[in-house]
């Protein structure tokens, strides 16, 4: 029985999970399976084991394992062992969107550092090549500055909203 069927909301949950697979997967550059897993974990009222994810997604252990690693790396899912249990479980992080934005900021910082390094090494290149490297560096400096500001603003909003009764 699928996870959605256990909730008694087969149509709504399964439809949303499939929509997540299509739209989140495409927007994030993830495989469709990752979007479906994100939807399943977001809608799940309890943490799920790897086996439960496999069954609900009708996917192989390897595929689900790779998918959960991708979701954890992107800051939306966490893996842990519940007290007294032998198996890890996966759950949608309470602060998943903060985690997702932190991941984006981190990746963009790495690209800014690459751009700075490339610009430093481009001294003997043509004017056009140096201009392109400078444009890349300017772009990533701009992106990091603004993404860090968005992260701070969104985190503050999220924390304030969570503090409300």
N, C-alpha and C positions, 0 to 999 in steps of 0.2 A: 504494500500500500504506500502510495507516495506521501511525502511530508504534508503536502497541501490537503490530501484526502483525510489525513489524521485530524486536521483542523476543522474538517467539515465544510470547507470553503473551496472545493475543488476548482470550480470555474475561475473564480477571482484570483486565487493564488497561482494556479498553473498558467493562466493567461498573463498575469504580471511577470512571472518568472520568465516566460518566453519573450515578453516585451523587453525585459531587462537584458536578456541574452542578445537580442537584436540591437537595441539602442545603446545600452551602456557599453556593450562589447565594441560596437562600431565607434562610438564617441571616444572611448578610452584607448582604442587601438588594441583591444584585448580579443582573444578568441571568444566566440559565442558562448562556449562553455563557462568562461569566467564571468560573463555577464549573468548567465543563468544561476551560477553558484552564488554570486553576489545577491541576486534577488531572493534566492532560497534562504540564505543566511539572514538577510535583512528582515524577512517576514517570519522567520522561525522564532517561536516564543521560548525555545530552549536551545542550548548548545547541541551540536550534532557531531557524531563520530565520523571518521572517514568512511566507515561502512554505510552509515545512514546517508551520507552525502552521495556515495556511489549509487545506492539504491534509488534515492530520490531523483538523481540526475540521469540515471540509467547510463552510467559511464564506468570506465575501467578504473582500477585503483591508481594506476600511473597517471591517468588524465586528471583525476580528482586531486591527487597529491600535487601535481604541477600547478593546477588551478589554485589550490589553497595557498601555495607558496607565492604565487603572483598577487593574490589578494592581500596577503600579509605584507608583502614588500610594498604594496601601494597604500598601506596604512588603514585598510578598512576592516580587516579580520584579524582576530587573535586566536592563538592556539594555546591550550593549557590543559593540565590534568586536574580534574575535580578531586577533592579530598577522598581518599580511599579507593579511587578508581585506577584501573590498569591502563586505560586508553586515553589518548589525547582527545579533546573535543575542540571544535571550532565554533566561534560565535562572532557575530557582527559587533564591532566595537561601539560602545556608547558614543564615543567621540570620533566615529568613522570619517566624517567629513573634515574634521580638523586633521586627522591622520592623513587623509588623502591630500589635503592642501600642503601639509608638511612634506609629503613625498614629492609633490610638484616643486616646492621651493628647493628641496635638497637636490633634485635632478637639475634644476635650472642653475643653481650655484655651481654645480660641477661643470655645466656647459659654459658658464661665465669664466671659470678658471681655465678651461681649455681655450676659450677665445683670447684670454689675456696672454696665455702662453704662446699661442699661435701668432698673435700680434707682435710679441717681443721677438720672436724668431723670424719675422718677415722682413727684416731690414734690407736684405739684398734682393727682394722680389720687385716686380714691376710696380709702378704706381697703382695700376688697376687692382692687382693682387693685394697690395697693402691697404687700399681703400676698402676692399671687401672684408679683409680681416678686421679693420677698424670698425666697420659697420656691424660686424658680428659681435664684437666686444661691446660696442655701444648698446646694441639691442639687448644683450644679456645683462648688462649693468642695469638698464631700464627695467627689464623684467624682474630681476631679483629685488630691486628696490620696491617695486609696486606689489609684487607677490608677498614680500615680507610684511608690507603694510596691510594687505588684504588678510593675511593669516592672523595678524594681531587683532584686527578689527573683528574678523569672524570668530576667533577664539573668545574674545571678550563678550560678544553677543551670545555665543553658545553657553558660556559659563553663566551669564546673567539669566538666560532663559531657563537653564537647569536649576537655578536657585529659587525660581518662582514655584509656589505651591501648586 
